[in-house]
C-alpha cells in the first residue's frame, strides 16, 4: 500500500483583494459615523424622535467600521455593506421627505456633509460588495 501524498494547505478565506479593500471601506464607514455623531453631547439626555436616526446611524457605522478593522470575515463584510446601504437609503428617503438627517449632528452645519456621507456610504457598499463577490473559493478537504 502506498501512502497518499499530503495535500497543500487550503487557501485562506480572506484574500488579497479583501485585504486591500478593508481599510477604505472601514474608513468610509467611520467617516459616515463621525458625521452623524451628535453635535451637542449634552443634548443626548433629551432625545426627540428626529434625533434618534442620526444617533443610530452613528452607532451602526462606527461599530461596523471598527469590526471591519478588527476582523476579516464574510459576516463582517456583509454587515458593513448592509450598514452602508442603510445610510444611503436613509439619506435618499430623508431627501424625498425634505428632512435633514444630519440636523443636530457634527456634519449638520456643513453643506458638504450630506454629499460626503452619501458618497462615502455608496463607495463603501460597492467596495464591500466587490470584496464579497471576488473572494477566493473555499477548498473543502476530503
C-alpha positions in Angstrom: 0.0 0.0 0.0 1.3 3.4 -0.9 0.8 6.3 1.3 -1.2 9.2 -0.2 0.7 12.4 -0.8 -0.1 15.3 1.6 -2.3 17.9 0.1 -1.2 21.5 0.1 -3.0 23.7 2.7 -6.2 25.3 1.6 -6.1 29.0 0.8 -7.4 31.4 3.5 -11.0 32.6 3.1 -9.6 36.2 3.0 -7.5 37.1 0.0 -5.5 39.9 -1.3 -8.5 41.9 -2.7 -10.4 41.8 0.6 -7.2 42.9 2.4 -6.7 45.8 0.1 -10.4 46.9 0.3 -10.6 46.5 4.1 -9.2 49.9 5.1 -11.1 52.1 2.5 -14.4 50.5 3.5 -13.7 50.9 7.2 -12.6 54.5 6.7 -15.8 55.3 4.8 -18.0 53.7 7.5 -16.1 55.5 10.2 -16.4 58.9 8.4 -20.2 58.3 8.0 -20.4 57.5 11.7 -18.5 60.6 12.8 -20.5 62.9 10.6 -23.7 61.5 12.3 -22.5 61.9 15.9 -24.5 64.5 17.9 -23.1 68.0 17.7 -24.1 68.7 21.3 -23.4 65.6 23.6 -25.2 67.3 26.5 -28.5 67.2 24.5 -28.4 63.3 24.5 -30.5 63.3 27.7 -33.4 64.9 25.8 -33.8 62.9 22.6 -36.7 63.6 20.3 -37.9 61.3 17.5 -35.9 63.4 15.0 -32.7 62.8 17.0 -32.8 59.0 17.0 -31.9 58.2 13.4 -28.6 60.1 13.3 -27.5 58.6 16.6 -28.4 55.1 15.4 -26.6 55.6 12.1 -23.5 56.9 14.0 -23.6 53.9 16.3 -24.0 51.3 13.5 -21.4 52.9 11.2 -18.8 53.2 14.0 -19.4 49.6 15.1 -19.3 48.2 11.5 -16.2 50.2 10.7 -14.5 49.0 13.9 -15.5 45.4 13.3 -14.1 45.6 9.8 -10.8 46.9 11.0 -10.6 44.1 13.6 -11.9 41.1 11.6 -11.9 40.0 8.0 -14.8 37.6 7.8 -17.7 37.4 5.3 -20.2 38.2 8.0 -18.4 41.4 8.9 -18.2 42.4 5.2 -21.9 41.8 4.8 -22.6 43.9 7.9 -20.5 46.7 6.5 -22.3 46.5 3.1 -25.8 46.5 4.7 -24.9 49.4 7.0 -23.6 51.5 4.1 -26.7 50.7 2.1 -28.9 51.7 5.0 -27.1 55.0 5.3 -27.7 55.7 1.6 -31.3 54.7 1.9 -31.8 56.9 4.9 -30.4 59.9 3.1 -32.4 59.3 0.0 -35.7 58.9 1.9 -34.9 61.9 4.0 -34.2 63.9 0.8 -37.6 62.9 -0.6 -39.3 63.8 2.7 -37.4 67.1 2.9 -35.8 66.2 6.2 -32.2 66.7 7.0 -30.8 63.5 8.6 -27.7 65.4 9.7 -29.6 68.1 11.6 -28.0 68.5 15.1 -25.1 66.3 14.2 -21.4 67.1 13.7 -22.0 67.3 9.9 -25.2 69.3 10.2 -23.8 72.8 9.8 -21.7 72.0 6.8 -23.2 72.0 3.3 -20.7 69.3 2.1 -21.5 66.8 4.8 -24.6 65.3 3.3 -23.0 64.7 -0.1 -19.8 63.3 1.6 -21.9 61.0 3.7 -23.8 59.6 0.7 -20.7 59.2 -1.5 -18.7 57.5 1.3 -21.5 55.2 2.2 -22.2 54.3 -1.5 -18.5 53.7 -2.2 -18.3 51.6 1.0 -21.2 49.5 -0.1 -19.8 48.9 -3.6 -16.4 48.1 -2.3 -17.8 45.7 0.3 -19.8 44.0 -2.4 -16.8 43.7 -4.7 -14.8 42.1 -1.8 -17.6 39.7 -1.1 -18.0 38.7 -4.8 -14.4 38.2 -5.6 -13.1 36.3 -2.6 -11.3 33.0 -3.2 -13.3 29.9 -3.4 -13.2 27.6 -0.3 -11.5 24.3 -0.9 -13.1 21.5 1.0 -10.8 19.0 2.5 -11.6 15.3 1.9 
